[in-house]
Amino acid sequence: MFGDLIFRQLFDAASSTYTYLLGDPQSRQAVIIDTVFEQHFRDRALVEELELRLVAALETHCHADHVTGAWLMQQATGCRIGISKRYGDAIQGADLRLDHGDRVAFGKPYLEVRATPGHTDGCITYVSDDRRMAFTGDCLLIRGAGRCDFQQGNASTLYRSITEQIFSLPDDCLVFPGHDYSGRTMSSVGEERAHNPRIGGHADERDFVGFMENLNLAHPKHIDVAVPGNQRSGRPDDARTPRPADWGPVRKSYAGLLEIEPEWVAEHLDEVLVLDVRQPEEQDERLGRIPGAQLIALSELRDRVAEVGRAKPVISVCHAGMRSAQATVILREAGFSDVANLRGGMLLWRQLGLPVMNGN
């Protein structure tokens, strides 16, 4: 369905926002569309685990329901921030100002920019180069359309944007919206042209405008925070980037687990507590054990968690990092806030030539 494209659809439950990651498997270049500030660690981890090089964090518009993670992604990866040039000076920090007809390339593939105002003045739809995918933001939703009652919205303008710029795409072009509140993940141009209750079937502009002007929706709950934040491309007031931990270079994986590199642990052994959760008979095998490590098998950890010291951050370790990852979950459930899994376990530790006891 997606050809040779690397494609992931991500979801933020708090704002019902979809984020999309697209990558070129040959060059490993990628773009991400409509990131969410609170999901930065998840999204960044996915980019890293797929070994992609992010070239742009793209926005479909200036959002009113969540703060973008574009600035955080730029700080982490050096990517550019893309948004409609029609917002002008109202948006700070964006260095890729896009207009109708522009292309955003990531390796050989590219996204075509189509101006689709109406929800806001600067709404953009990104269309894949083969016209098989359209990322419509809040312009066209699944069986719906973006509200037009704030941020210079205009229902007549939105009607023309949808009918001229999105409904002109092939029927089998897949529609990927910025939000869905009912668990629907995607649609198609043909489906929405036929079945969208606001603009599908034989609806004309009067039908659409009349529908949209009588929605009587509540004011967006987070608009007073989201819009100013997005006008800074998501940069916090203090310009500080959040970290998973303040005691060391902890990384949060796409699986949601906290992990840390063995080299850092080896250099800071006196500042952390290493908890080895392998079985006792494994301790004297060829991999050995880390000097000073506390030994509690994973199968006993819940019953013996009171024996684990709380004065220092706890680094859990096992053979390859799987059992010790579960140990961090158990520790956090027990109230340990400063915990991390040793990436790669004793296998990687030994491969790096780091100090061991009772190993050959």
C-alpha positions in Angstrom: 0.0 0.0 0.0 2.9 2.4 0.8 5.3 1.2 -1.9 8.9 1.4 -0.8 8.1 4.1 1.8 8.8 3.7 5.5 5.6 4.8 7.1 4.3 5.0 10.7 1.1 6.5 12.1 1.4 7.6 15.7 -1.3 8.8 18.1 -1.5 11.1 21.1 -4.5 10.1 23.2 -4.8 13.4 25.1 -5.4 15.5 22.0 -6.5 12.7 19.6 -3.7 13.9 17.3 -2.1 11.8 14.6 1.6 12.2 13.9 3.1 10.7 10.7 6.6 9.6 10.0 7.7 9.0 6.4 11.1 7.7 5.4 13.1 6.8 2.3 14.6 3.3 2.8 17.5 4.0 0.4 18.8 7.4 1.7 17.3 6.9 5.2 16.1 10.5 5.0 12.7 11.2 6.7 10.1 13.8 7.5 7.6 13.9 10.4 4.2 15.6 10.3 2.4 17.2 13.2 4.5 16.2 16.2 3.2 16.6 19.8 5.4 18.1 22.5 4.6 15.5 25.1 5.3 12.6 22.6 8.8 13.9 21.7 10.8 11.1 23.4 8.6 8.4 21.7 8.9 10.0 18.3 12.6 10.7 18.6 13.2 7.1 19.7 11.4 5.7 16.7 13.4 7.8 14.3 16.6 6.6 16.0 15.6 2.9 16.1 14.6 2.9 12.4 18.0 4.6 11.7 16.4 7.5 9.9 17.8 11.0 9.4 15.1 13.6 9.9 15.3 16.4 7.4 12.1 18.2 8.4 9.4 18.5 11.0 6.3 19.6 9.1 3.1 21.3 10.4 -0.2 21.1 8.6 -1.2 24.3 10.4 -0.9 26.3 13.7 -2.7 24.0 16.1 -5.1 25.1 18.8 -5.4 21.8 20.7 -1.8 20.8 21.4 1.7 22.2 21.3 3.9 21.0 18.6 7.1 19.1 19.2 8.8 20.6 16.2 11.3 22.7 18.1 12.3 19.8 20.3 12.9 17.6 17.2 15.0 20.4 15.6 17.1 20.6 18.8 17.5 16.8 18.8 18.2 16.1 15.1 19.0 19.4 13.4 16.0 19.1 11.1 14.2 22.1 9.6 10.7 23.2 10.7 8.2 23.6 7.9 4.9 25.5 8.0 2.9 27.7 5.6 4.5 31.0 4.7 1.1 32.5 4.8 1.4 32.8 8.6 4.2 35.3 8.1 5.8 36.7 11.2 3.2 35.2 13.4 5.3 32.0 13.5 8.7 32.1 15.0 11.4 29.5 14.6 10.3 27.9 11.3 13.0 27.9 8.7 11.1 26.2 5.9 8.3 28.5 4.8 6.1 26.6 2.4 3.6 27.7 -0.2 1.3 26.0 -2.7 3.2 24.0 -5.2 6.4 23.6 -3.1 8.0 20.2 -2.7 9.6 18.8 0.5 12.0 16.0 -0.5 13.4 13.3 1.7 15.7 11.3 -0.5 14.0 10.4 -3.7 10.4 10.7 -2.5 8.8 14.1 -1.9 5.6 15.7 -0.6 3.8 18.2 -2.7 2.4 21.2 -0.7 -1.2 22.1 -1.4 -2.6 25.2 0.3 -5.9 24.3 1.9 -7.0 27.3 4.0 -10.4 27.6 5.7 -9.8 26.0 9.1 -6.9 28.6 9.4 -5.3 30.8 6.8 -2.2 28.7 6.8 -3.5 25.2 6.5 -1.5 22.9 4.3 -2.2 19.4 2.8 0.9 17.3 2.0 0.4 14.9 -1.0 2.8 12.1 -1.7 4.6 12.2 -5.1 2.6 9.2 -6.4 -0.7 10.9 -5.2 -1.5 7.8 -3.1 -1.4 9.6 0.3 -2.7 13.0 1.5 -2.0 14.3 5.0 -4.9 16.7 5.4 -4.4 18.1 8.9 -7.6 19.7 10.2 -8.9 20.5 6.7 -10.6 17.2 5.7 -11.3 14.8 8.6 -12.7 11.3 8.4 -16.4 11.9 7.8 -15.9 15.5 8.9 -14.0 18.8 8.3 -12.1 21.2 10.5 -14.1 23.9 12.3 -14.1 27.4 10.9 -15.1 29.6 13.8 -11.7 30.9 15.0 -8.1 31.6 13.8 -9.4 33.4 10.6 -11.5 30.3 9.6 -13.9 30.6 6.8 -16.3 27.8 5.7 -16.6 29.0 2.1 -12.8 29.0 1.8 -12.6 25.5 3.3 -15.2 24.2 0.9 -13.1 25.4 -2.0 -10.0 23.9 -0.5 -11.5 20.5 0.0 -13.3 20.3 -3.4 -10.5 21.8 -5.5 -7.3 20.5 -3.8 -8.3 17.2 -2.1 -11.3 15.9 -4.0 -9.3 16.5 -7.2 -7.0 13.7 -6.1 -7.6 10.1 -7.3 -10.4 8.2 -5.5 -7.9 5.7 -4.1 -5.7 8.3 -2.6 -5.6 7.6 1.1 -6.6 10.4 3.5 -4.7 10.7 6.7 -6.2 13.4 9.0 -4.6 15.4 11.8 -7.2 14.0 14.3 -9.8 11.5 14.8 -12.0 11.2 17.9 -13.6 7.8 17.2 -10.6 5.5 16.6 -10.7 5.7 12.8 -7.2 5.8 11.3 -7.6 6.6 7.6 -10.0 7.0 4.8 -9.8 7.7 1.0 -10.7 10.6 -1.3 -13.4 8.4 -2.9 -15.0 7.5 0.4 -15.1 11.1 1.7 -16.4 12.4 -1.6 -19.2 9.9 -1.4 -20.0 9.6 2.3 -18.7 12.7 4.2 -21.9 14.1 5.8 -20.6 17.7 5.6 -19.2 17.9 2.1 -19.8 14.6 0.4 -22.5 13.3 -1.9 -24.3 16.1 -3.7 -23.6 18.8 -1.1 -22.9 22.2 -2.5 -21.2 25.2 -0.9 -24.5 26.4 0.7 -25.0 23.0 2.3 -21.5 22.9 3.6 -21.4 26.5 5.0 -24.8 26.0 6.6 -23.6 22.9 8.3 -20.3 24.4 9.5 -21.9 27.6 10.8 -24.3 25.7 13.0 -21.9 23.3 14.7 -22.0 25.2 18.0 -18.8 23.6 19.2 -17.2 24.4 22.6 -14.1 26.6 22.6 -10.9 24.5 22.4 -9.8 23.7 25.9 -6.1 24.3 25.4 -6.2 27.1 22.8 -4.7 29.7 25.2 -1.7 27.6 25.7 -1.5 25.8 22.4 -1.6 28.8 20.0 1.1 30.9 21.7 3.3 27.7 22.0 2.9 26.9 18.4 3.6 30.5 17.4 7.1 29.7 18.8 7.2 26.3 16.9 6.9 24.6 20.3 9.9 26.3 22.0 9.2 26.5 25.8 9.4 29.9 27.4 12.7 28.9 29.1 14.1 27.3 25.9 15.0 24.2 27.9 14.6 20.8 26.4 13.0 18.2 28.8 15.1 15.1 29.6 13.9 11.6 30.8 16.2 12.0 33.9 18.3 14.7 35.5 20.9 12.4 37.0 22.4 10.9 33.8 22.0 10.6 30.0 19.0 8.4 30.1 17.1 7.6 26.9 13.5 6.6 26.5 13.0 3.8 23.9 10.1 3.6 21.5 8.8 0.8 23.8 8.7 3.4 26.6 11.6 1.9 28.6 14.3 4.0 30.2 17.9 2.9 29.2 21.4 4.1 29.6 24.7 3.4 27.8 27.2 1.1 29.4 30.2 3.4 28.9 28.6 6.1 31.1 27.7 3.6 33.8 31.3 2.3 33.8 32.6 5.8 34.3 30.1 6.5 37.2 30.0 3.2 39.0 30.5 4.9 42.4 27.4 7.2 41.7 24.9 4.4 40.9 23.7 1.1 42.2 24.0 -1.7 39.7 21.3 -4.3 40.2 22.0 -7.7 38.5 18.8 -9.6 38.0 20.2 -12.7 36.4 19.9 -16.1 38.1 22.6 -17.0 40.6 24.2 -19.6 38.4 24.7 -17.0 35.6 26.9 -14.8 37.8 30.0 -16.8 37.3 29.6 -17.7 33.6 32.0 -16.3 31.0 30.3 -12.8 31.0 31.1 -12.3 34.6 29.4 -9.5 36.6 29.9 -5.8 37.2 32.0 -5.0 40.2 29.9 -4.0 43.2 26.6 -5.1 41.7 23.8 -6.1 43.9 22.4 -9.6 43.0 18.6 -10.2 43.1 17.1 -12.5 40.5 14.2 -11.0 38.6 11.9 -13.8 39.8 12.5 -12.7 43.4 12.6 -8.9 42.8 9.0 -8.1 43.8 9.4 -9.9 47.1 12.8 -8.5 47.8 12.4 -4.9 46.5 12.9 -3.5 50.0 16.5 -4.7 49.9 17.3 -2.4 47.0 18.9 0.9 48.1 17.3 4.2 47.2 20.2 6.5 47.8 21.5 6.3 44.3 20.0 5.8 40.8 19.5 2.1 40.1 20.8 0.5 36.9 19.4 -2.9 36.2 21.4 -5.4 34.2 20.9 -9.0 32.8 22.3 -11.1 30.0 21.1 -9.0 27.1 18.9 -6.3 28.5 15.5 -7.9 28.3 14.9 -9.2 31.9 16.5 -6.1 33.3 14.1 -3.9 31.3 11.2 -5.6 33.2 13.1 -5.0 36.4 12.9 -1.2 35.8 9.1 -1.6 35.5 9.0 -3.4 38.8 11.2 -0.8 40.5 9.1 2.1 39.2 5.9 0.4 40.4 7.6 0.2 43.8 8.2 4.0 43.8 11.8 4.2 42.5 12.0 7.3 40.3 15.7 7.1 39.3 16.0 3.9 37.4 17.3 2.8 34.0 18.1 -0.4 32.1 21.7 -1.1 31.0 21.5 -1.1 27.2 22.7 -4.4 25.8 23.2 -6.0 29.2 26.3 -7.9 30.1 26.8 -9.0 26.4 27.4 -5.4 25.3 29.3 -4.6 28.5 31.8 -7.4 27.9 32.0 -6.6 24.2 33.1 -3.1 25.1 35.8 -4.4 27.4 34.4 -2.9 30.5 35.5 -4.3 33.9 34.0 -7.5 35.2 34.5 -9.9 38.1 34.7 -13.7 37.9 34.7 -13.7 34.1 37.4 -14.8 31.7 
